[in-house]
Amino acid sequence: MPDSIIIIPTYNEKENIERMIRKVFSLPHDFHLLVIDDGSPDGTPLIVKRLQSEYEGRLFIEERAGKQGLGTAYIHGFKWCIARSYDYIFEMDADFSHNPDDLLRLRQACIDGADSAIGSRYINGVNVVNWPMSRVLMSYFASVYVRFITGMNIQDATAGFMCYKRKVLETVKLDKIKFVGYAFQIEMKYTTIKHGFKVIEIPIIFTDRTAGTSKMSTRIFREAFLGVIQMKINSIFRKYPEG
Ligand SMILES: Nc1nc2c(ncn2[C@@H]2O[C@H](COP(=O)(O)OP(=O)(O)O[C@H]3O[C@H](CO)[C@@H](O)[C@H](O)[C@@H]3O)[C@@H](O)[C@H]2O)c(=O)[nH]1
């Protein structure tokens, strides 16, 4: 039984998922991989199930009915992984915007003492490739905004490339995490830090997908914008970290 598992949420990732699964299992470390699919109409789960016989006992899929958001997919995955006692639990996108080779660096950071490691786009300048300037500016200033409102000293607060030690996910009350879109990423980091865990940022280069489409929407943006203020207010009234 390996100590590490990667959670990949998927919604319509048929162009990426097979290549991603093969890449993960070619890495020089024994990772398990859990796909959380939200009923992708493009057949993504069929591809995963076909590959399960090739990667028996290493590749898992949880299927949910309908698109329920990135955040709830990860919460579902975290619970699944905690129940099976993995020590290092990763978040990664399906679309190669995160380089799977960097999983080893995130894991090493946690072995070296971090409770959680963030694959950070903004630790050494702005390391984003292929995003339109409007998206780079939005993401970068979102991180500045989050730092300003929450006081959290994290350069890339919305990062979706993470390694959590199991004890973090066992401590955070996952059922109390409120947000479902990218605000989920901010809330998880905020709660982790409020619990006193050591979070460090490891520089990565984020390369936008070349296949499939982003699920970013104005609703997700609005949730993140307002959610940060709500988190701060709750924290003033000592509701954080309630988990
Ligand atoms: N199961 C499930 N998966 C989802 C859902 N929405 C998105 N995903 C999956 O979540 C991953 C990220 O979604 P994208 O739509 O590709 O994200 P992005 O716009 O490229 O956003 C990136 O930047 C965000 C903000 O900086 C990050 O928060 C995010 O993690 C990601 O790295 C992909 O694997 C996608 O299939 C959903 O509702 N359900």
The ligand as a Tripos MOL2 file, in Angstrom:
@<TRIPOS>MOLECULE
LIG
   39    42     1     0     0
SMALL
NO_CHARGES

@<TRIPOS>ATOM
      1 N1        -15.8530   16.4640  -10.5470 N.pl3     1 LIG1
      2 C1        -15.8070   17.7490  -10.9520 C.ar      1 LIG1
      3 N2        -14.6870   18.2330  -11.5170 N.ar      1 LIG1
      4 C2        -14.6750   19.5260  -11.9050 C.ar      1 LIG1
      5 C3        -15.7810   20.3890  -11.7510 C.ar      1 LIG1
      6 N3        -15.4340   21.6170  -12.2330 N.ar      1 LIG1
      7 C4        -14.1650   21.5110  -12.6680 C.ar      1 LIG1
      8 N4        -13.7090   20.2510  -12.4810 N.ar      1 LIG1
      9 C5        -12.3660   19.7060  -12.7850 C.3       1 LIG1
     10 O1        -11.4620   20.4420  -11.9750 O.3       1 LIG1
     11 C6        -10.2330   20.6520  -12.6630 C.3       1 LIG1
     12 C7         -9.9830   22.1770  -12.7770 C.3       1 LIG1
     13 O2        -11.0280   22.7590  -13.5330 O.3       1 LIG1
     14 P1        -10.7300   23.8150  -14.7100 P.3       1 LIG1
     15 O3        -12.0160   24.3170  -15.2070 O.co2     1 LIG1
     16 O4         -9.7510   23.2520  -15.6710 O.co2     1 LIG1
     17 O5         -9.9960   24.9490  -13.8740 O.3       1 LIG1
     18 P2         -9.2820   26.2470  -14.4410 P.3       1 LIG1
     19 O6        -10.2910   27.1810  -14.9380 O.co2     1 LIG1
     20 O7         -8.1360   25.8750  -15.3130 O.co2     1 LIG1
     21 O8         -8.7670   26.7780  -13.0310 O.3       1 LIG1
     22 C8         -7.4890   26.5990  -12.5020 C.3       1 LIG1
     23 O9         -7.2640   27.7610  -11.7710 O.3       1 LIG1
     24 C9         -8.1140   27.9410  -10.6520 C.3       1 LIG1
     25 C10        -7.9710   29.2930  -10.0750 C.3       1 LIG1
     26 O10        -6.6870   29.7580  -10.0470 O.3       1 LIG1
     27 C11        -7.7860   26.8730   -9.6620 C.3       1 LIG1
     28 O11        -8.5040   27.0720   -8.4520 O.3       1 LIG1
     29 C12        -8.1540   25.5720  -10.2820 C.3       1 LIG1
     30 O12        -7.8060   24.5110   -9.4170 O.3       1 LIG1
     31 C13        -7.4090   25.4000  -11.5940 C.3       1 LIG1
     32 O13        -6.0460   25.0970  -11.3050 O.3       1 LIG1
     33 C14       -10.3670   19.9370  -14.0150 C.3       1 LIG1
     34 O14        -9.8270   18.6410  -13.9070 O.3       1 LIG1
     35 C15       -11.8950   19.8830  -14.2130 C.3       1 LIG1
     36 O15       -12.3280   18.8210  -15.0450 O.3       1 LIG1
     37 C16       -16.9790   19.8460  -11.1640 C.ar      1 LIG1
     38 O16       -17.9970   20.5120  -10.9920 O.2       1 LIG1
     39 N5        -16.9260   18.5320  -10.7680 N.ar      1 LIG1
@<TRIPOS>BOND
     1     1     2 1
     2     2     3 ar
     3     2    39 ar
     4     3     4 ar
     5     4     5 ar
     6     4     8 ar
     7     5     6 ar
     8     5    37 ar
     9     6     7 ar
    10     7     8 ar
    11     8     9 1
    12     9    10 1
    13     9    35 1
    14    10    11 1
    15    11    12 1
    16    11    33 1
    17    12    13 1
    18    13    14 1
    19    14    15 2
    20    14    16 1
    21    14    17 1
    22    17    18 1
    23    18    19 2
    24    18    20 1
    25    18    21 1
    26    21    22 1
    27    22    23 1
    28    22    31 1
    29    23    24 1
    30    24    25 1
    31    24    27 1
    32    25    26 1
    33    27    28 1
    34    27    29 1
    35    29    30 1
    36    29    31 1
    37    31    32 1
    38    33    34 1
    39    33    35 1
    40    35    36 1
    41    37    38 2
    42    37    39 ar
@<TRIPOS>SUBSTRUCTURE
     1 LIG1         1 GROUP 0 **** ****
